[in-house]
Amino acid sequence: MKNNIAFIVLKKELTDIFRDRKTLIMSILLPMILLPIISFFIGKVGNDSKTKVENNVKIAIVDEGNSQFKNYIKAQKNINILDSKNIDQDIKDGKFFVAIYIPKNFDENINKETKEKLTIKYDNTSTEATMAVSIVKSYIDSYSKTIVGQRLAEKNMDPSILTPIEVIESTTENKDSGFGKAMAAMLLPLLLMIYSATSTIGAAVDLGAGEKERGTLEPLLTTKANRISLLVGKFLAITIMGILMSIASLIGVIITMNQANSMFGTMGDFNLGIGTLGLIMILPILYTMVFGALQLAISIYARSFKEAQTYLSPMSIIAMVLLYSVMMKDPKNIEGFYFHIPLTNGACLMKEFLVGIHNYTHIAITFGWIAVYIVASILFARYMFSKEEVIFRA
């Protein structure tokens, strides 16, 4: 009988939740579209900036002796030399990326086989200027190698004697997919776990403080539905929303990985098995249960909708602090104590799964703690629902 009543409460709460468009947008639509949007703009802005700089390297040259190096730079197709009356100010204003200062006797000293210096000035706070400097340095290196080759040829020496060791790079992952995997291990756990902590706030506030504010909680208690049935029904409604949110997040990840120039690479780069994918997705679902029960308990304690939101706002901040603290962690070198920290352990475990690590000790510790969190949060919610002064607090 109690199970039937809890099911009726669940059905009623889900109906109310799905009437609220804001809850649907925050819990389902946002997780589905946020990651693809972020990936699209990061990829587009990054590619546009790179293309813009590579095709039009705007520089200024201060040459006191009309050197051959200036002519060499001018001959490069993507170099655009601009005039400037105030180089320092123009660099700060972004009118050009790099200024090259060539000393007066540059060619003469090069011909004497003495070491010369070039000064490069740029704005190191500008990403475009930093890219441009790399391009300019590559031309300087190329020009230097040409000079060295000429000097050695004049002495009948093989230029290869200067490079006795040739470095051949070999990577464990495809070069194109390596960066994508690093980005995925950095951002996916952060976004998925933040959703689990924040996406149920709207539903929890509405099912607790919202009921009290609307005056519908007391009439509900006069029916056959006891407080445990109410708690179970409301908790299951929030859990179902968490499952829907996780599915929406997974859809967002799949959309992202099928985008052109996705920042995470393609699905084929990951080779995640069904079991691993299931473990990745069950983590935010389980944490949704933890936060759902906690948020419901706090919400039922609050006198009003606004008061509940005030109480629950710090929870989002704490969750972000815990998750951002391990955002840059290398998945292959995560210290064991991180798996004992709430929320952080789920993010760290997800990082390991994404790069193919299945550390059974870490898995056992994380899921063990999550089980403790779920039981503790449900008991806390049950305690709140059992107190008269909390239920009828006004």
C-alpha positions in Angstrom: 0.0 0.0 0.0 2.8 2.4 0.9 4.5 1.6 -2.3 1.4 2.5 -4.3 1.1 5.8 -2.3 4.7 6.6 -3.0 4.1 5.9 -6.7 1.1 8.2 -6.7 3.2 11.0 -5.1 6.0 10.3 -7.6 3.5 10.6 -10.5 2.1 13.8 -9.1 5.6 15.4 -8.6 6.8 14.5 -12.0 3.7 16.0 -13.5 4.3 19.2 -11.6 8.0 19.2 -12.6 7.3 18.8 -16.3 4.9 21.7 -16.2 7.7 24.0 -15.1 9.5 25.0 -18.3 12.4 26.5 -16.4 13.2 23.2 -14.7 13.1 21.4 -18.0 15.4 24.0 -19.6 18.0 23.9 -16.8 17.9 20.1 -16.2 17.5 18.7 -19.7 17.9 21.2 -22.5 20.9 23.0 -21.1 23.1 19.9 -20.5 22.2 18.8 -24.0 23.3 22.0 -25.8 25.8 23.7 -23.5 28.8 21.4 -24.4 28.2 21.5 -28.2 27.9 25.3 -28.0 31.1 25.7 -26.0 33.0 23.3 -28.3 31.7 25.1 -31.4 32.8 28.6 -30.2 36.1 27.4 -28.8 36.9 25.6 -32.1 35.7 28.4 -34.3 37.3 31.2 -32.4 40.6 29.3 -32.1 40.7 28.3 -35.8 39.7 31.8 -36.9 42.4 33.4 -34.8 45.0 30.9 -36.0 44.1 31.4 -39.7 44.0 35.1 -39.3 47.5 35.3 -37.9 49.1 32.7 -40.1 47.8 34.4 -43.3 48.5 38.0 -42.2 51.4 38.4 -39.8 51.4 42.1 -39.2 54.9 43.3 -38.1 57.0 46.5 -38.0 60.7 46.5 -38.8 63.2 49.0 -37.5 66.3 48.5 -39.7 69.2 50.9 -39.4 71.2 49.4 -42.2 68.9 48.0 -44.9 69.9 44.4 -44.1 69.3 41.3 -46.2 67.3 39.8 -43.4 64.7 42.5 -43.9 64.4 41.6 -47.5 64.2 37.9 -46.5 61.3 38.7 -44.2 59.6 40.8 -46.8 59.7 37.9 -49.3 57.5 35.7 -47.1 54.0 35.6 -48.5 52.2 35.9 -45.1 54.2 38.8 -43.8 52.6 42.2 -43.8 55.1 45.0 -42.9 53.4 48.1 -41.5 54.8 51.6 -40.8 54.6 53.0 -37.3 55.3 56.3 -35.6 54.8 55.0 -32.1 55.7 51.3 -32.0 55.1 50.7 -28.3 51.6 52.2 -28.5 50.7 50.4 -31.7 51.7 47.1 -30.2 49.5 47.8 -27.1 46.6 48.8 -29.4 47.0 45.6 -31.5 47.7 47.4 -34.8 50.5 44.9 -35.4 51.8 41.9 -33.6 55.5 42.1 -33.6 58.3 44.7 -33.9 61.7 43.6 -35.1 64.8 45.8 -34.3 67.7 45.1 -36.6 71.1 46.7 -35.6 73.0 49.0 -38.0 75.9 46.7 -39.0 73.9 43.5 -39.0 75.0 42.1 -42.4 78.6 43.2 -41.9 78.9 41.4 -38.6 77.2 38.3 -40.0 79.8 38.3 -42.8 82.5 38.5 -40.3 81.0 35.4 -38.6 80.4 37.2 -35.4 77.3 36.7 -33.3 74.5 39.2 -33.9 71.4 40.0 -32.0 67.8 40.7 -33.1 65.3 42.3 -30.7 61.7 41.3 -30.9 59.0 43.2 -29.1 55.4 42.1 -28.7 52.4 42.1 -26.3 52.7 38.9 -24.3 49.1 39.3 -23.1 47.8 38.8 -26.7 47.3 35.3 -27.9 47.5 36.4 -31.5 50.8 38.2 -30.9 52.2 35.1 -29.2 51.2 33.0 -32.3 52.8 35.7 -34.6 56.0 35.6 -32.6 56.3 31.8 -33.1 56.0 32.3 -36.8 58.6 35.1 -36.9 61.0 33.0 -34.8 60.6 30.2 -37.3 61.7 32.5 -40.1 64.6 33.7 -38.0 65.7 30.1 -37.3 65.4 29.3 -41.0 67.5 32.4 -41.9 70.1 31.4 -39.3 70.4 27.9 -40.7 70.8 29.3 -44.2 73.7 31.4 -42.9 75.3 28.5 -41.1 74.9 26.3 -44.2 76.7 28.9 -46.3 79.6 29.2 -43.8 80.1 25.5 -43.7 79.9 25.1 -47.4 82.7 27.7 -47.8 84.8 25.5 -45.5 83.8 22.4 -47.4 82.0 21.0 -44.4 78.8 19.1 -44.2 76.0 21.1 -42.4 74.7 17.8 -40.9 77.7 17.8 -38.4 75.7 20.4 -36.4 72.9 18.0 -35.8 74.5 14.7 -34.7 71.3 13.6 -33.1 68.0 13.5 -34.9 64.9 13.3 -32.7 62.0 11.2 -34.0 58.8 11.8 -32.0 56.6 8.8 -31.3 53.4 9.3 -29.3 51.2 6.7 -27.7 48.1 8.4 -29.1 47.4 9.9 -32.5 48.7 13.5 -32.5 45.4 14.9 -33.6 43.4 13.1 -30.9 45.8 13.5 -28.0 44.9 17.1 -27.4 41.2 16.3 -27.7 41.5 13.6 -25.1 43.3 15.9 -22.7 40.5 18.5 -23.1 37.8 15.8 -22.6 39.5 14.6 -19.4 39.7 18.2 -18.2 36.2 19.5 -19.1 33.8 16.6 -19.2 34.0 15.5 -15.6 33.7 19.2 -14.5 30.6 19.8 -16.6 28.8 16.5 -15.9 29.5 16.6 -12.1 28.4 20.3 -11.9 25.1 19.3 -13.5 24.6 16.7 -10.8 25.0 19.2 -8.1 23.0 22.1 -9.6 20.4 20.8 -12.1 18.1 19.4 -9.3 18.0 22.6 -7.3 15.0 23.9 -9.1 13.0 20.7 -8.6 14.1 20.3 -5.0 13.1 23.9 -4.1 9.7 23.4 -5.8 9.0 20.0 -4.2 9.9 21.3 -0.7 9.6 25.0 0.0 7.4 25.5 -3.1 4.8 23.1 -1.7 4.8 25.0 1.7 4.6 28.4 0.0 1.7 27.3 -2.2 -0.1 25.8 0.9 -0.4 22.4 -0.8 1.8 20.4 1.6 -0.6 20.4 4.6 -3.6 19.1 2.6 -1.3 16.4 1.1 -0.5 15.3 4.7 -4.2 14.8 5.5 -4.4 12.1 2.8 -3.3 8.5 3.1 0.2 9.6 2.0 2.4 9.6 5.1 5.7 11.5 5.4 7.9 8.6 4.3 5.7 8.1 1.2 6.0 11.8 0.5 9.8 11.6 0.9 10.2 8.5 -1.3 8.0 10.0 -4.0 9.7 13.3 -4.1 13.2 11.8 -3.9 12.4 9.4 -6.8 11.1 12.3 -8.8 14.4 14.2 -8.3 16.4 11.0 -9.1 14.5 10.5 -12.4 15.3 14.1 -13.3 18.9 13.3 -12.6 18.8 10.3 -14.9 17.2 12.4 -17.6 19.9 15.1 -17.0 22.7 12.5 -17.4 21.2 11.2 -20.6 20.9 14.8 -21.9 24.5 15.3 -21.0 25.6 12.2 -22.8 23.6 13.3 -25.9 25.5 16.7 -25.7 28.8 14.8 -25.6 27.9 12.7 -28.6 26.8 15.8 -30.5 30.0 17.6 -29.6 32.2 14.6 -30.8 30.4 14.6 -34.1 30.9 18.3 -34.7 33.5 19.4 -37.3 36.7 20.4 -35.6 35.4 19.3 -32.2 37.7 20.2 -29.3 37.4 16.6 -28.0 38.1 14.8 -31.3 35.8 12.1 -32.5 34.1 9.2 -30.8 36.5 6.9 -32.6 39.4 8.4 -30.8 38.2 7.3 -27.4 37.3 3.6 -27.9 35.2 3.5 -24.7 33.5 0.3 -24.0 29.8 0.0 -23.0 30.8 -0.8 -19.4 33.2 2.2 -19.2 30.6 4.5 -20.7 28.0 3.2 -18.2 30.4 3.8 -15.3 31.0 7.4 -16.5 27.3 8.1 -16.7 26.3 6.4 -13.5 28.6 8.7 -11.5 26.5 11.9 -12.1 23.3 9.9 -11.6 24.4 8.7 -8.1 25.6 12.2 -7.1 22.2 13.5 -8.3 20.7 11.2 -5.7 23.0 12.6 -3.0 22.4 16.2 -3.8 18.7 15.7 -4.5 18.1 14.3 -1.0 20.2 17.0 0.6 18.5 19.8 -1.4 15.1 18.3 -0.6 15.9 18.3 3.1 17.1 21.9 3.1 14.2 23.0 0.9 11.6 21.4 3.3 13.3 23.3 6.2 13.0 26.7 4.4 9.9 28.8 5.0 9.7 30.0 1.4 10.9 29.5 -2.1 13.3 32.4 -1.8 14.7 31.3 1.5 15.3 27.8 0.0 17.2 29.3 -2.9 19.3 31.3 -0.5 20.2 28.2 1.5 21.0 26.1 -1.6 23.1 28.7 -3.5 26.3 28.0 -1.4 26.0 24.4 -2.4 26.7 25.2 -6.0 29.7 27.3 -5.1 31.2 24.5 -2.9 30.6 22.0 -5.7 32.4 24.3 -8.2 35.4 24.8 -5.8 35.8 21.0 -5.3 35.6 20.3 -9.0 37.8 23.2 -10.2 40.5 22.1 -7.8 41.1 18.9 -9.8 40.3 20.3 -13.3 43.9 20.4 -14.3 44.9 17.1 -12.7 46.7 14.6 -14.9 44.4 11.5 -15.0 47.4 9.2 -14.8 48.9 10.8 -11.7 46.0 11.4 -9.3 46.9 11.0 -5.6 44.8 8.6 -3.6 43.5 11.1 -1.1 41.4 12.8 -3.8 39.2 9.7 -4.0 38.1 10.4 -0.4 36.8 13.9 -1.1 33.1 14.2 -2.0 32.3 15.1 -5.6 36.1 15.4 -6.3 36.4 11.6 -6.2 33.7 11.2 -8.9 35.4 13.7 -11.2 38.8 12.0 -10.7 37.4 8.6 -11.4 35.7 9.9 -14.6 39.1 11.4 -15.7 40.7 7.9 -15.3 37.9 6.2 -17.3 38.2 8.7 -20.1 41.9 7.8 -20.6 41.3 4.1 -20.2 42.5 3.6 -16.6 40.4 1.2 -14.5 42.0 1.3 -11.0 39.8 -1.0 -8.9 41.0 0.5 -5.7 39.9 3.9 -6.8 36.6 2.5 -8.1 35.9 0.7 -4.8 36.8 3.8 -2.7 34.7 6.2 -4.8 31.6 4.0 -5.0 31.9 3.1 -1.4 31.9 6.7 -0.3 29.0 7.5 -2.7 26.9 4.8 -1.1 27.7 6.4 2.3 26.7 9.8 1.0 23.4 8.5 -0.4 22.4 6.8 2.8 23.5 9.7 4.9 21.6 12.3 2.7 18.4 10.1 2.7 18.6 9.7 6.4 19.0 13.5 6.8 16.0 14.1 4.5 14.0 11.6 6.5 14.9 13.3 9.7 13.7 16.6 8.3 10.5 15.2 7.1 9.8 13.6 10.5 10.0 16.8 12.5 6.7 18.7 13.0 8.5 22.0 13.5 10.2 21.7 10.2 7.2 20.5 8.1 5.0 23.2 9.5 7.7 25.9 9.8 6.3 29.2 8.6 
